[in-house]
């Protein structure tokens, strides 16, 4: 695993117009996220404005894609902020995702975790990012993990896609990350996601490789395609190129599109836009020229 992930960035150097195309594609796969204690309706609305127009129109024209509607993959918020996002994104096709199930620790009673899913869906969320109870993995209680995730899946029903956060940095070993990935997929997850962004260790290529190998095994055995979402610590454009290369090499080009690949991030979009500006003009814009909204 370490050898494979160490060589991937060096071998996959993407330059010039190809890099611009990959950066644009990364933007369409972002779950633009705000998950802070001081979130307000105003902050969510500003985030949604950026989600609707993540790249300046003059830059899109210079890149030759001015006629295309470029948006992020989704906006991700807490359950209490879902209605704010729904209102701000009215008239668009951008999904609203909500974290739930005792995010980020997953240590609240099961009925309360299920109620959070119900609240988010009632408020309009069509994607739910659930977090597993790490205790089940660390104690080897795989049946309990499966049973809880099945209840989450049933609560999401046909209304919402379920992304399951494994919190890989808390799981102890790569073997347990692999096993947790398989259990999450067997329980009906539409995506598996590395991290909450609140752990000490978040999205690493090692975790990503193990999880994508699990996705490939599950796909080969069942025919079902499950998406992948790295989250936490992905803040630079160059990181997205490596993640996309990993998806293409391990799973294929289908996993480069937002229905099977997302990137959970809050500050990443600013750097992606700056890199595109550099491609167009040959120099970097000041950060205040690329506001988050």
Short mmCIF file of the C-alpha atoms (twelve columns), coordinates in Angstrom:
data_MODEL
# 
_entry.id   MODEL 
# 
loop_
_atom_site.group_PDB 
_atom_site.id 
_atom_site.type_symbol 
_atom_site.label_atom_id 
_atom_site.label_alt_id 
_atom_site.label_comp_id 
_atom_site.label_asym_id 
_atom_site.label_seq_id 
_atom_site.Cartn_x 
_atom_site.Cartn_y 
_atom_site.Cartn_z 
_atom_site.pdbx_PDB_model_num 
ATOM 1   C CA . UNK A 1   0.000   0.000  0.000   1 
ATOM 2   C CA . UNK A 2   2.734   2.468  0.957   1 
ATOM 3   C CA . UNK A 3   4.768   1.742  -2.174  1 
ATOM 4   C CA . UNK A 4   1.745   2.175  -4.439  1 
ATOM 5   C CA . UNK A 5   0.650   5.462  -2.892  1 
ATOM 6   C CA . UNK A 6   4.203   6.838  -2.755  1 
ATOM 7   C CA . UNK A 7   4.717   6.424  -6.487  1 
ATOM 8   C CA . UNK A 8   1.302   7.642  -7.653  1 
ATOM 9   C CA . UNK A 9   1.904   11.433 -7.383  1 
ATOM 10  C CA . UNK A 10  5.274   11.181 -9.136  1 
ATOM 11  C CA . UNK A 11  3.988   9.021  -11.966 1 
ATOM 12  C CA . UNK A 12  0.813   10.965 -12.593 1 
ATOM 13  C CA . UNK A 13  2.006   14.435 -13.576 1 
ATOM 14  C CA . UNK A 14  -0.787  16.271 -15.422 1 
ATOM 15  C CA . UNK A 15  0.180   19.469 -17.190 1 
ATOM 16  C CA . UNK A 16  -1.121  22.306 -19.336 1 
ATOM 17  C CA . UNK A 17  -4.624  22.067 -20.814 1 
ATOM 18  C CA . UNK A 18  -5.160  18.571 -19.407 1 
ATOM 19  C CA . UNK A 19  -4.571  19.909 -15.919 1 
ATOM 20  C CA . UNK A 20  -7.125  22.685 -16.454 1 
ATOM 21  C CA . UNK A 21  -9.689  20.115 -17.589 1 
ATOM 22  C CA . UNK A 22  -9.030  17.902 -14.550 1 
ATOM 23  C CA . UNK A 23  -9.279  20.891 -12.210 1 
ATOM 24  C CA . UNK A 24  -12.624 21.892 -13.713 1 
ATOM 25  C CA . UNK A 25  -13.852 18.337 -13.313 1 
ATOM 26  C CA . UNK A 26  -12.702 18.345 -9.671  1 
ATOM 27  C CA . UNK A 27  -14.860 21.416 -9.048  1 
ATOM 28  C CA . UNK A 28  -17.954 19.539 -10.231 1 
ATOM 29  C CA . UNK A 29  -17.162 16.794 -7.700  1 
ATOM 30  C CA . UNK A 30  -16.804 19.010 -4.619  1 
ATOM 31  C CA . UNK A 31  -19.220 18.692 -1.712  1 
ATOM 32  C CA . UNK A 32  -18.842 22.331 -0.679  1 
ATOM 33  C CA . UNK A 33  -19.034 22.130 3.081   1 
ATOM 34  C CA . UNK A 34  -19.576 24.206 6.172   1 
ATOM 35  C CA . UNK A 35  -19.772 22.284 9.448   1 
ATOM 36  C CA . UNK A 36  -18.898 24.797 12.137  1 
ATOM 37  C CA . UNK A 37  -20.450 25.694 15.451  1 
ATOM 38  C CA . UNK A 38  -20.850 29.274 14.266  1 
ATOM 39  C CA . UNK A 39  -22.695 28.453 11.030  1 
ATOM 40  C CA . UNK A 40  -25.489 30.943 10.329  1 
ATOM 41  C CA . UNK A 41  -28.141 31.262 7.606   1 
ATOM 42  C CA . UNK A 42  -26.052 34.034 6.081   1 
ATOM 43  C CA . UNK A 43  -22.925 31.893 5.891   1 
ATOM 44  C CA . UNK A 44  -24.848 29.041 4.262   1 
ATOM 45  C CA . UNK A 45  -26.377 31.394 1.708   1 
ATOM 46  C CA . UNK A 46  -22.950 32.799 0.798   1 
ATOM 47  C CA . UNK A 47  -21.629 29.258 0.415   1 
ATOM 48  C CA . UNK A 48  -24.547 28.375 -1.849  1 
ATOM 49  C CA . UNK A 49  -23.906 31.434 -3.998  1 
ATOM 50  C CA . UNK A 50  -20.377 30.166 -4.555  1 
ATOM 51  C CA . UNK A 51  -21.704 26.656 -5.211  1 
ATOM 52  C CA . UNK A 52  -23.877 28.019 -8.027  1 
ATOM 53  C CA . UNK A 53  -20.982 29.902 -9.640  1 
ATOM 54  C CA . UNK A 54  -17.731 28.359 -8.401  1 
ATOM 55  C CA . UNK A 55  -15.636 29.903 -11.183 1 
ATOM 56  C CA . UNK A 56  -15.900 33.452 -12.494 1 
ATOM 57  C CA . UNK A 57  -17.761 33.670 -15.799 1 
ATOM 58  C CA . UNK A 58  -14.905 35.495 -17.535 1 
ATOM 59  C CA . UNK A 59  -12.546 32.665 -16.582 1 
ATOM 60  C CA . UNK A 60  -14.937 30.028 -17.895 1 
ATOM 61  C CA . UNK A 61  -15.135 31.943 -21.177 1 
ATOM 62  C CA . UNK A 62  -11.330 32.092 -21.394 1 
ATOM 63  C CA . UNK A 63  -11.220 28.318 -20.856 1 
ATOM 64  C CA . UNK A 64  -13.674 27.773 -23.696 1 
ATOM 65  C CA . UNK A 65  -16.470 26.463 -21.474 1 
ATOM 66  C CA . UNK A 66  -18.478 29.640 -21.020 1 
ATOM 67  C CA . UNK A 67  -21.566 27.922 -22.413 1 
ATOM 68  C CA . UNK A 68  -21.436 25.123 -19.837 1 
ATOM 69  C CA . UNK A 69  -23.136 25.250 -16.464 1 
ATOM 70  C CA . UNK A 70  -20.313 24.477 -14.018 1 
ATOM 71  C CA . UNK A 71  -21.449 23.936 -10.427 1 
ATOM 72  C CA . UNK A 72  -20.158 21.981 -7.446  1 
ATOM 73  C CA . UNK A 73  -21.386 18.453 -6.736  1 
ATOM 74  C CA . UNK A 74  -23.394 19.341 -3.617  1 
ATOM 75  C CA . UNK A 75  -23.548 21.620 -0.587  1 
ATOM 76  C CA . UNK A 76  -23.074 19.859 2.757   1 
ATOM 77  C CA . UNK A 77  -24.354 21.292 6.053   1 
ATOM 78  C CA . UNK A 78  -25.723 20.323 9.463   1 
ATOM 79  C CA . UNK A 79  -29.399 19.232 9.652   1 
ATOM 80  C CA . UNK A 80  -30.446 22.559 11.174  1 
ATOM 81  C CA . UNK A 81  -29.052 24.440 8.176   1 
ATOM 82  C CA . UNK A 82  -30.604 22.269 5.436   1 
ATOM 83  C CA . UNK A 83  -33.607 24.555 4.913   1 
ATOM 84  C CA . UNK A 84  -31.288 27.553 4.511   1 
ATOM 85  C CA . UNK A 85  -29.381 25.719 1.782   1 
ATOM 86  C CA . UNK A 86  -32.562 24.524 0.067   1 
ATOM 87  C CA . UNK A 87  -33.850 28.098 -0.122  1 
ATOM 88  C CA . UNK A 88  -30.540 29.458 -1.392  1 
ATOM 89  C CA . UNK A 89  -30.242 26.777 -4.091  1 
ATOM 90  C CA . UNK A 90  -33.845 27.011 -5.308  1 
ATOM 91  C CA . UNK A 91  -34.034 26.711 -9.080  1 
ATOM 92  C CA . UNK A 92  -30.792 24.730 -9.365  1 
ATOM 93  C CA . UNK A 93  -30.021 21.027 -9.585  1 
ATOM 94  C CA . UNK A 94  -27.389 21.190 -6.838  1 
ATOM 95  C CA . UNK A 95  -28.165 18.602 -4.133  1 
ATOM 96  C CA . UNK A 96  -28.149 19.484 -0.459  1 
ATOM 97  C CA . UNK A 97  -26.306 16.971 1.699   1 
ATOM 98  C CA . UNK A 98  -26.572 16.804 5.462   1 
ATOM 99  C CA . UNK A 99  -24.388 15.114 8.029   1 
ATOM 100 C CA . UNK A 100 -26.309 13.089 10.596  1 
ATOM 101 C CA . UNK A 101 -26.205 10.222 13.104  1 
ATOM 102 C CA . UNK A 102 -24.322 12.029 15.830  1 
ATOM 103 C CA . UNK A 103 -21.695 13.622 13.593  1 
ATOM 104 C CA . UNK A 104 -18.768 13.595 14.125  1 
ATOM 105 C CA . UNK A 105 -18.381 10.984 16.893  1 
ATOM 106 C CA . UNK A 106 -21.471 8.839  16.374  1 
ATOM 107 C CA . UNK A 107 -21.793 8.397  20.133  1 
ATOM 108 C CA . UNK A 108 -25.422 9.430  20.617  1 
ATOM 109 C CA . UNK A 109 -28.275 6.933  21.181  1 
ATOM 110 C CA . UNK A 110 -29.456 5.121  18.061  1 
ATOM 111 C CA . UNK A 111 -33.000 6.596  18.044  1 
ATOM 112 C CA . UNK A 112 -31.491 10.078 18.163  1 
ATOM 113 C CA . UNK A 113 -29.167 9.279  15.263  1 
ATOM 114 C CA . UNK A 114 -32.066 7.998  13.183  1 
ATOM 115 C CA . UNK A 115 -34.137 11.063 14.080  1 
ATOM 116 C CA . UNK A 116 -31.385 13.289 12.666  1 
ATOM 117 C CA . UNK A 117 -31.670 11.526 9.311   1 
ATOM 118 C CA . UNK A 118 -35.433 11.977 9.362   1 
ATOM 119 C CA . UNK A 119 -35.095 15.677 10.208  1 
ATOM 120 C CA . UNK A 120 -32.599 16.290 7.408   1 
ATOM 121 C CA . UNK A 121 -34.771 14.531 4.826   1 
ATOM 122 C CA . UNK A 122 -37.915 16.326 5.985   1 
ATOM 123 C CA . UNK A 123 -36.021 19.595 5.549   1 
ATOM 124 C CA . UNK A 124 -35.163 18.692 1.952   1 
ATOM 125 C CA . UNK A 125 -31.774 16.949 2.006   1 
ATOM 126 C CA . UNK A 126 -31.329 14.374 -0.765  1 
ATOM 127 C CA . UNK A 127 -27.927 13.130 0.412   1 
ATOM 128 C CA . UNK A 128 -27.142 12.029 3.964   1 
ATOM 129 C CA . UNK A 129 -23.580 11.657 5.254   1 
ATOM 130 C CA . UNK A 130 -23.893 9.194  8.137   1 
ATOM 131 C CA . UNK A 131 -21.048 8.421  10.524  1 
ATOM 132 C CA . UNK A 132 -20.378 4.955  11.882  1 
ATOM 133 C CA . UNK A 133 -19.969 4.067  15.536  1 
ATOM 134 C CA . UNK A 134 -16.243 3.288  15.573  1 
ATOM 135 C CA . UNK A 135 -16.752 1.131  18.672  1 
ATOM 136 C CA . UNK A 136 -18.227 -1.641 16.506  1 
ATOM 137 C CA . UNK A 137 -15.107 -1.789 14.344  1 
ATOM 138 C CA . UNK A 138 -12.658 -1.575 17.205  1 
ATOM 139 C CA . UNK A 139 -14.410 -4.400 19.083  1 
ATOM 140 C CA . UNK A 140 -14.945 -6.531 15.983  1 
ATOM 141 C CA . UNK A 141 -18.728 -6.368 16.222  1 
ATOM 142 C CA . UNK A 142 -19.348 -6.345 12.483  1 
ATOM 143 C CA . UNK A 143 -22.954 -7.498 12.796  1 
ATOM 144 C CA . UNK A 144 -23.809 -4.495 14.977  1 
ATOM 145 C CA . UNK A 145 -22.171 -2.174 12.442  1 
ATOM 146 C CA . UNK A 146 -24.152 -3.758 9.613   1 
ATOM 147 C CA . UNK A 147 -27.430 -3.636 11.541  1 
ATOM 148 C CA . UNK A 148 -27.072 0.054  12.386  1 
ATOM 149 C CA . UNK A 149 -26.150 0.988  8.836   1 
ATOM 150 C CA . UNK A 150 -29.116 -0.994 7.508   1 
ATOM 151 C CA . UNK A 151 -31.388 1.057  9.731   1 
ATOM 152 C CA . UNK A 152 -29.791 4.247  8.417   1 
ATOM 153 C CA . UNK A 153 -30.249 2.986  4.859   1 
ATOM 154 C CA . UNK A 154 -33.904 2.158  5.460   1 
ATOM 155 C CA . UNK A 155 -34.469 5.595  6.972   1 
ATOM 156 C CA . UNK A 156 -32.946 7.243  3.876   1 
ATOM 157 C CA . UNK A 157 -35.255 5.131  1.726   1 
ATOM 158 C CA . UNK A 158 -35.524 6.127  -1.921  1 
ATOM 159 C CA . UNK A 159 -35.409 9.809  -1.016  1 
ATOM 160 C CA . UNK A 160 -31.755 10.267 -0.116  1 
ATOM 161 C CA . UNK A 161 -28.432 8.774  -1.133  1 
ATOM 162 C CA . UNK A 162 -26.374 7.556  1.820   1 
ATOM 163 C CA . UNK A 163 -22.684 8.336  2.183   1 
ATOM 164 C CA . UNK A 164 -21.087 6.397  5.030   1 
ATOM 165 C CA . UNK A 165 -18.221 8.071  6.878   1 
ATOM 166 C CA . UNK A 166 -15.759 5.489  8.208   1 
ATOM 167 C CA . UNK A 167 -13.562 7.934  10.163  1 
ATOM 168 C CA . UNK A 168 -10.577 5.919  8.955   1 
ATOM 169 C CA . UNK A 169 -8.128  7.688  11.246  1 
ATOM 170 C CA . UNK A 170 -9.934  6.142  14.222  1 
ATOM 171 C CA . UNK A 171 -10.108 2.547  12.972  1 
ATOM 172 C CA . UNK A 172 -6.670  1.307  13.979  1 
ATOM 173 C CA . UNK A 173 -5.494  -0.736 10.983  1 
ATOM 174 C CA . UNK A 174 -5.824  -0.766 7.208   1 
ATOM 175 C CA . UNK A 175 -7.374  -4.237 7.460   1 
ATOM 176 C CA . UNK A 176 -10.166 -2.829 9.599   1 
ATOM 177 C CA . UNK A 177 -10.649 0.028  7.141   1 
ATOM 178 C CA . UNK A 178 -11.069 -2.580 4.382   1 
ATOM 179 C CA . UNK A 179 -13.521 -4.660 6.404   1 
ATOM 180 C CA . UNK A 180 -15.534 -1.616 7.456   1 
ATOM 181 C CA . UNK A 181 -15.708 -0.539 3.807   1 
ATOM 182 C CA . UNK A 182 -17.162 -3.892 2.779   1 
ATOM 183 C CA . UNK A 183 -19.695 -3.930 5.612   1 
ATOM 184 C CA . UNK A 184 -20.804 -0.391 4.767   1 
ATOM 185 C CA . UNK A 185 -21.348 -1.345 1.135   1 
ATOM 186 C CA . UNK A 186 -23.173 -4.554 2.018   1 
ATOM 187 C CA . UNK A 187 -25.493 -2.476 4.215   1 
ATOM 188 C CA . UNK A 188 -26.488 -0.357 1.215   1 
ATOM 189 C CA . UNK A 189 -24.178 2.672  1.208   1 
ATOM 190 C CA . UNK A 190 -24.174 4.653  -2.034  1 
ATOM 191 C CA . UNK A 191 -20.764 6.129  -1.132  1 
ATOM 192 C CA . UNK A 192 -18.079 5.372  1.381   1 
ATOM 193 C CA . UNK A 193 -16.226 8.377  2.780   1 
ATOM 194 C CA . UNK A 194 -12.871 8.564  4.529   1 
ATOM 195 C CA . UNK A 195 -13.369 11.044 7.342   1 
ATOM 196 C CA . UNK A 196 -15.485 13.574 9.170   1 
ATOM 197 C CA . UNK A 197 -12.680 16.102 8.878   1 
ATOM 198 C CA . UNK A 198 -12.562 16.258 12.679  1 
ATOM 199 C CA . UNK A 199 -10.151 13.355 13.291  1 
ATOM 200 C CA . UNK A 200 -6.414  13.846 13.819  1 
ATOM 201 C CA . UNK A 201 -5.760  11.813 10.646  1 
ATOM 202 C CA . UNK A 202 -8.190  12.433 7.798   1 
ATOM 203 C CA . UNK A 203 -8.071  11.583 4.083   1 
ATOM 204 C CA . UNK A 204 -4.779  9.902  3.186   1 
ATOM 205 C CA . UNK A 205 -3.883  8.084  -0.017  1 
ATOM 206 C CA . UNK A 206 -3.243  4.922  2.001   1 
ATOM 207 C CA . UNK A 207 -6.803  4.922  3.310   1 
ATOM 208 C CA . UNK A 208 -8.077  5.886  -0.120  1 
ATOM 209 C CA . UNK A 209 -6.280  3.016  -1.839  1 
ATOM 210 C CA . UNK A 210 -7.612  0.468  0.641   1 
ATOM 211 C CA . UNK A 211 -11.151 1.791  0.286   1 
ATOM 212 C CA . UNK A 212 -11.060 1.891  -3.524  1 
ATOM 213 C CA . UNK A 213 -9.755  -1.679 -3.594  1 
ATOM 214 C CA . UNK A 214 -12.730 -2.654 -1.412  1 
ATOM 215 C CA . UNK A 215 -15.074 -0.850 -3.818  1 
ATOM 216 C CA . UNK A 216 -13.536 -2.743 -6.727  1 
ATOM 217 C CA . UNK A 217 -13.914 -6.096 -4.964  1 
ATOM 218 C CA . UNK A 218 -17.539 -5.329 -4.107  1 
ATOM 219 C CA . UNK A 219 -18.244 -4.243 -7.697  1 
ATOM 220 C CA . UNK A 220 -16.642 -7.386 -9.144  1 
ATOM 221 C CA . UNK A 221 -18.580 -9.636 -6.768  1 
ATOM 222 C CA . UNK A 222 -22.002 -7.952 -6.941  1 
ATOM 223 C CA . UNK A 223 -22.106 -5.696 -9.994  1 
ATOM 224 C CA . UNK A 224 -22.971 -2.694 -7.795  1 
ATOM 225 C CA . UNK A 225 -20.947 0.489  -8.184  1 
ATOM 226 C CA . UNK A 226 -20.350 2.392  -4.953  1 
ATOM 227 C CA . UNK A 227 -18.953 5.910  -4.894  1 
ATOM 228 C CA . UNK A 228 -15.937 7.219  -2.990  1 
ATOM 229 C CA . UNK A 229 -15.459 10.478 -1.105  1 
ATOM 230 C CA . UNK A 230 -12.187 11.662 0.425   1 
ATOM 231 C CA . UNK A 231 -12.772 14.368 3.017   1 
ATOM 232 C CA . UNK A 232 -10.673 16.245 5.534   1 
ATOM 233 C CA . UNK A 233 -7.382  17.892 4.693   1 
ATOM 234 C CA . UNK A 234 -7.994  18.157 0.933   1 
ATOM 235 C CA . UNK A 235 -7.301  21.844 0.443   1 
ATOM 236 C CA . UNK A 236 -4.909  22.083 -2.540  1 
ATOM 237 C CA . UNK A 237 -5.587  21.670 -6.242  1 
ATOM 238 C CA . UNK A 238 -2.624  19.333 -6.692  1 
ATOM 239 C CA . UNK A 239 -4.185  16.929 -4.184  1 
ATOM 240 C CA . UNK A 240 -7.295  16.634 -6.342  1 
ATOM 241 C CA . UNK A 241 -5.180  15.595 -9.325  1 
ATOM 242 C CA . UNK A 242 -3.700  12.729 -7.325  1 
ATOM 243 C CA . UNK A 243 -7.094  11.632 -6.010  1 
ATOM 244 C CA . UNK A 244 -8.517  11.667 -9.522  1 
ATOM 245 C CA . UNK A 245 -5.554  9.665  -10.795 1 
ATOM 246 C CA . UNK A 246 -6.187  7.107  -8.050  1 
ATOM 247 C CA . UNK A 247 -9.843  6.827  -9.091  1 
ATOM 248 C CA . UNK A 248 -8.979  6.393  -12.768 1 
ATOM 249 C CA . UNK A 249 -6.280  3.788  -12.177 1 
ATOM 250 C CA . UNK A 250 -8.084  1.737  -9.529  1 
ATOM 251 C CA . UNK A 251 -11.709 2.001  -10.631 1 
ATOM 252 C CA . UNK A 252 -11.934 3.563  -14.101 1 
ATOM 253 C CA . UNK A 253 -13.174 6.757  -15.713 1 
ATOM 254 C CA . UNK A 254 -16.740 6.387  -14.368 1 
ATOM 255 C CA . UNK A 255 -15.343 7.208  -10.927 1 
ATOM 256 C CA . UNK A 256 -14.235 10.639 -12.157 1 
ATOM 257 C CA . UNK A 257 -17.814 11.923 -12.291 1 
ATOM 258 C CA . UNK A 258 -19.875 13.303 -9.383  1 
ATOM 259 C CA . UNK A 259 -22.316 10.406 -9.282  1 
ATOM 260 C CA . UNK A 260 -19.439 8.173  -8.078  1 
ATOM 261 C CA . UNK A 261 -16.767 10.598 -6.842  1 
ATOM 262 C CA . UNK A 262 -16.979 13.515 -4.431  1 
ATOM 263 C CA . UNK A 263 -14.419 15.541 -2.504  1 
ATOM 264 C CA . UNK A 264 -15.474 16.912 0.862   1 
ATOM 265 C CA . UNK A 265 -13.920 20.357 1.252   1 
ATOM 266 C CA . UNK A 266 -14.414 23.917 2.408   1 
ATOM 267 C CA . UNK A 267 -11.289 25.839 1.334   1 
ATOM 268 C CA . UNK A 268 -10.285 23.715 -1.695  1 
ATOM 269 C CA . UNK A 269 -12.402 25.647 -4.183  1 
ATOM 270 C CA . UNK A 270 -10.395 28.844 -3.699  1 
ATOM 271 C CA . UNK A 271 -7.149  27.098 -4.642  1 
ATOM 272 C CA . UNK A 272 -8.716  25.381 -7.646  1 
ATOM 273 C CA . UNK A 273 -9.910  28.729 -8.950  1 
ATOM 274 C CA . UNK A 274 -6.486  30.298 -8.359  1 
ATOM 275 C CA . UNK A 275 -4.782  27.519 -10.316 1 
ATOM 276 C CA . UNK A 276 -7.184  27.995 -13.213 1 
ATOM 277 C CA . UNK A 277 -6.493  31.736 -13.115 1 
ATOM 278 C CA . UNK A 278 -2.781  30.975 -13.314 1 
ATOM 279 C CA . UNK A 279 -3.345  28.694 -16.312 1 
ATOM 280 C CA . UNK A 280 -5.237  31.483 -18.111 1 
ATOM 281 C CA . UNK A 281 -3.036  34.480 -17.235 1 
ATOM 282 C CA . UNK A 282 0.353   33.024 -16.308 1 
ATOM 283 C CA . UNK A 283 0.330   34.511 -12.819 1 
ATOM 284 C CA . UNK A 284 -1.520  33.921 -9.555  1 
ATOM 285 C CA . UNK A 285 -4.363  36.098 -8.359  1 
ATOM 286 C CA . UNK A 286 -4.398  37.426 -4.836  1 
ATOM 287 C CA . UNK A 287 -6.620  35.330 -2.577  1 
ATOM 288 C CA . UNK A 288 -9.049  38.200 -2.068  1 
ATOM 289 C CA . UNK A 289 -9.750  38.100 -5.798  1 
ATOM 290 C CA . UNK A 290 -11.123 34.559 -5.354  1 
ATOM 291 C CA . UNK A 291 -13.625 34.984 -2.521  1 
ATOM 292 C CA . UNK A 292 -15.616 32.058 -1.143  1 
ATOM 293 C CA . UNK A 293 -18.806 34.064 -1.512  1 
# 
